[in-house]
Amino acid sequence: MTQNNGEPQRRTRVESFLLQQPELEPHIDGHGPVGWDEVIADSLFEIAALAKATGVKIRIAQFKEKFGKLRIYTEIDELSSTGFEVIERTPAHVHLRTGAVPGSTRERVQQIVDAATARAAKVCVRCGQPATLTMGFYQFCSEHSTAYW
């Protein structure tokens, strides 16, 4: 891969993860802002390590940005669901997920996803630096605060 200036383009950590662990590649195309690369990659590595440690098969169904928030959807081969729970409710939408039995792998995956979502909400979507300003759905650092997507 090369950038427009002829220099080689550096692979993102998410791309590197997916090359190392192709079995975890999401089966639904997803995307995330460049500034969330570290956050998404860290969570994917944590989920992969959890799957290995527990022996529970975990698949990443999709990761993406929606309404300015990170979403990571997973499929977990464990009988630990407890129906649906509301994660977020606004006048425009309701975000649901499968509930989890306390102490289950599913609960631990949800904790990883929740931590990643909270972390992404605090960083610039363009560069990953600490966010200082929210414009619309998106967070920006002081350098990128004048540049709305």
Secondary structure by P-SEA (a helix, b strand, c coil): cccccccbbbbcaaaaaaaacccccccccccccccaaaaaaaaaaaaaaaaaaacbbbbbcbbbbcccbbbbbbccccccccccccccccccbbbbbbbbccccaaaaaaaaaaaaaaaaaacccccccccccccccbbbccccccccc
